[in-house]
Amino acid sequence: MERYGVIVTNGTRRGLLLPDLEGVNSVEQQISIARQKAGIGPDEDVKLQRFEVVRHT
C-alpha cells in the first residue's frame, strides 16, 4: 500500500489512486475509492492494475 497505486478500468471508465494516502489503510479501500472516482459500481467487473511509485528525495 505504501509503494503501489491502483488503476481500475471498466470499458472507457478508469479510476486511479496513488499509494500511501492518509486514511486509506487497505488495498480494498484503495480499490473502492478508485472505483468511485471512475463511476464504477461495486458489482461491476473491473480490470485491476497496480503501479509502483518511486519517490526521489
Summary of the structure (lengths in Angstrom):
residues: 57
radius of gyration: 11.3
end to end distance: 19.5
largest distance: 40.1
contacts: 131
relative contact order: 0.35
helix: 21%
strand: 32%
